[in-house]
Amino acid sequence: MRIGRLAPIPDGGQRVIVIRRVSGLPRISLTLPLLLMSLCWQVCLSRNAAGADPSYLAELIHRSAEAHLADDRYWHLLLHYRPNFVSGVTSEVDDPRFFLAPTGKTDPQAELEATLKAFFSVKKVGRPRQPAQCAFIARYHWLKSVLSIDDQRLPPPPCKRFSRWFHTLNPASLTLVFPSAYMNNPASMFGHTLLRIDQRGQTEQTRLLAYTINYAAHTTSTNPIGYAIYGISGGFKGRFSTKPYYELVKEYGDFEHRDIWEYQLNLTEGQIGQLLMHLWELRENFFHYFFFKENCAYQLLSLLEIADPALHLTDAFIAWTIPADTVRLIVEQPGLVATITYRPARSTQIRRQQTALPINEQQTLAALVSNPTIVESPTFLAFTPEQQATLLDLASDYLQYQRAGQKKHTEAVDDKLHRLLITRSTLDAESQKITVTPFVTQPDLGHGSLRVGLGTGWRQSDWFEEFTIRAGYHDLLDPDPGYTPDAQVEAFAFSVRHYAKHDRVRLDRFTLANIISLSPLEPLFFAPSWKLNAGLETINWHGCHYCQNLNLNGGVGIAVRPSWCRRVLAFAFPELEANVSHAFADYYRIGGGAMVGALTHLSERWKVLTSASYLRYPLGTSSHEVRAFAGQSFVLRRNLALNFEWSYRQKENEAVLRLYAYF
């Protein structure tokens, strides 16, 4: 026989010894190191199994039953058990390989006994296919602690895969990270949360290299309607993953213009170890992802409860979980948050520096970005060296930002950047230092997303009392701190009124979704303003008083903030609308028109919103309509506001005064 050369294999860089008989018998390929490791592993497992005392299993099961461990809060946290609507509990984990008992998803006692039995077996279990003590290492360590498991009677395996993974993470502390809401992505309109694993010896310069714990849905549909249906109904699978922090900062801060807030947590190394052991158990298992409830924020709360079971975080969220609410809840926990750090998006830094410049310098900056030869013009040379340095640095930053966001680098951008950098190198001057303030203040300072209101008013001489409730999240007249300014996302809002004249209680309005994004035009950045409203409203139409009307309205427009009054944001929308109601002769009407309006910040506490629109409906019941609206809100305190609104629609006036409380 002869021995062939050593060759690498694709899955791990191992060497293969190829043995070929000269006689022409079939060639045999062996991965020698893997074979030896497998044999050693089997020997170790056999020794562990041989060293285990079979009678010890019955003893442990008996002791666990006496201690009622199956009912223990920590066991329920490890298995993600929640009370169900009928009786008993059901695990929120939906991957069947997470359970060792056939009925483990709903039977804590059966799962506990099956887990103890698996500890005495060499059979590989779970998604990673490992011995039970390694596949479910958090369960093993907890049961070992509460049952005082004897290593001589149940020898522990080495769990080298977990040890290597844990060593790579090198954890020293944990930080909760909140990227602010991004209006141009439906999945990010409410913000996002993740955890960063801060490493030992980490500095500000190396922090971006740390790993993160992120929970997200694995989307299988790009159709907007299908995406919404699957996301709301749990049609996607959600999984935990660990990614380098710089990848997420690049995605959120550079591409999606999202400021990031970091909350360093006061957790001990032991608590962090417990959390990571449980994360190891969950890594390849899936949950059904529910956009409004079992989402990124909710699942991270469940991990923090593993680290410190004294925290009761998930109990606060029954029907829906909004990331900003979870941040506020964590900050409210005594001593849990150590420090808070602001990391502005790259676009925020550029925009803040741009808006701090005088108008003539802003105009020159826009010209520089478009045509770098402006550096030779008298207008540019008239600036002081410090002003020139500021403009050149800012223009270079913008082009680099623009370059990073392009899938393919264009020579035009590279040439512009090269010209600006050469000119900048000839200037012996420093740029003006400008403090970057966030567009979105830290989320824990914001109002609660659940809003309840009591009001009174009149509609066409008919007085009424009103009760309104909104599941989430924020509208244009709500207090700004903690939320994206000039943006509105309302979902699942109800208004019920009692009309005095006829002594009648009616559902006046139901809002499925009402979204408005007002993005002011800026020299360097452009994002369209847009709106979408879907729901049920009450109309008076040709003798049909207080008729229900299904409404769908949307449009894409522009918003402008005048330089002479930065407190005013004017906007205009072409819009399309469809109505369905038995009030119409054809039961429906479809048309379009235009809306103009303004949002004015009279002070930090006082805002005014005005608008006017005209719509014509050529399809269905032919008609037209003029509408007007004026509303104002005054913040009494963080979670309390006074609201007054007047509206006109089809020769009908309405006014209402409300007191809003946020929770």
Stockholm file with secondary structure:
# STOCKHOLM 1.0

chainA/1-663         MRIGRLAPIPDGGQRVIVIRRVSGLPRISLTLPLLLMSLCWQVCLSRNAAGADPSYLAELIHRSAEAHLADDRYWHLLLHYRPNFVSGVTSEVDDPRFFLAPTGKTDPQAELEATLKAFFSVKKVGRPRQPAQCAFIARYHWLKSVLSIDDQRLPPPPCKRFSRWFHTLNPASLTLVFPSAYMNNPASMFGHTLLRIDQRGQTEQTRLLAYTINYAAHTTSTNPIGYAIYGISGGFKGRFSTKPYYELVKEYGDFEHRDIWEYQLNLTEGQIGQLLMHLWELRENFFHYFFFKENCAYQLLSLLEIADPALHLTDAFIAWTIPADTVRLIVEQPGLVATITYRPARSTQIRRQQTALPINEQQTLAALVSNPTIVESPTFLAFTPEQQATLLDLASDYLQYQRAGQKKHTEAVDDKLHRLLITRSTLDAESQKITVTPFVTQPDLGHGSLRVGLGTGWRQSDWFEEFTIRAGYHDLLDPDPGYTPDAQVEAFAFSVRHYAKHDRVRLDRFTLANIISLSPLEPLFFAPSWKLNAGLETINWHGCHYCQNLNLNGGVGIAVRPSWCRRVLAFAFPELEANVSHAFADYYRIGGGAMVGALTHLSERWKVLTSASYLRYPLGTSSHEVRAFAGQSFVLRRNLALNFEWSYRQKENEAVLRLYAYF
#=GR chainA/1-663 SS CEECCCEECTTTCCEEEEEECTTCCCCEEECHHHHHHHHHHHHHHHHHHHHSCHHHHHHHHHHHHHTTGGGCHHHHHHHTEEECSSSSEEESCCCGGGCSSTTTTTCHHHHHHHHHHHHTCCCCBTTTTBCHHHHTHHHHHHHHHHHTCCTTTSCCCCCHHHHHHHHHHCEEEEEEEEECCCTTSGGGTTCCCEEEEEETTCCTTTGGGSEEEEEEEECCCCSHHHHHHHHHHTCEEEEEEEEEHHHHHIIIIIISCCCEEEEEECCCHHHHHHHHHHHHHHTTCCEEECSSSSSHHHHHHHHHHHHCTTCCCGGGCSSCCCHHHHHHHHHHSTTTEEEEEEECCHHHHHHHHHHTSCHHHHHHHHHHHHCGGGGGSHHHHTSCHHHHHHHHHHHHHHHHHHHHTCSSCCHHHHHHHHHHHHHHHTCCCCCCCCCCCCSSCCGGGSCCSCEEEEEEEEETTEEEEEEEEEEEEECTTSCCTTSCTTEEEEEEEEEEEEETTTTEEEEEEEEEEEEEECCBCCSSCCCCEEEEEEEEEEEEETTEEEEEEEEEEEEEEEEECCTTCTTEEEEEEEEEEEEECTTSTTSEEEEEEEEEEEEEESSSSEEEEEEEEEEEEEEESCEEEEEEEEEEEEEEETTEEEEEEEEEETTEEEEEEEEEEEC
#=GC SS_cons         CEECCCEECTTTCCEEEEEECTTCCCCEEECHHHHHHHHHHHHHHHHHHHHSCHHHHHHHHHHHHHTTGGGCHHHHHHHTEEECSSSSEEESCCCGGGCSSTTTTTCHHHHHHHHHHHHTCCCCBTTTTBCHHHHTHHHHHHHHHHHTCCTTTSCCCCCHHHHHHHHHHCEEEEEEEEECCCTTSGGGTTCCCEEEEEETTCCTTTGGGSEEEEEEEECCCCSHHHHHHHHHHTCEEEEEEEEEHHHHHIIIIIISCCCEEEEEECCCHHHHHHHHHHHHHHTTCCEEECSSSSSHHHHHHHHHHHHCTTCCCGGGCSSCCCHHHHHHHHHHSTTTEEEEEEECCHHHHHHHHHHTSCHHHHHHHHHHHHCGGGGGSHHHHTSCHHHHHHHHHHHHHHHHHHHHTCSSCCHHHHHHHHHHHHHHHTCCCCCCCCCCCCSSCCGGGSCCSCEEEEEEEEETTEEEEEEEEEEEEECTTSCCTTSCTTEEEEEEEEEEEEETTTTEEEEEEEEEEEEEECCBCCSSCCCCEEEEEEEEEEEEETTEEEEEEEEEEEEEEEEECCTTCTTEEEEEEEEEEEEECTTSTTSEEEEEEEEEEEEEESSSSEEEEEEEEEEEEEEESCEEEEEEEEEEEEEEETTEEEEEEEEEETTEEEEEEEEEEEC
//
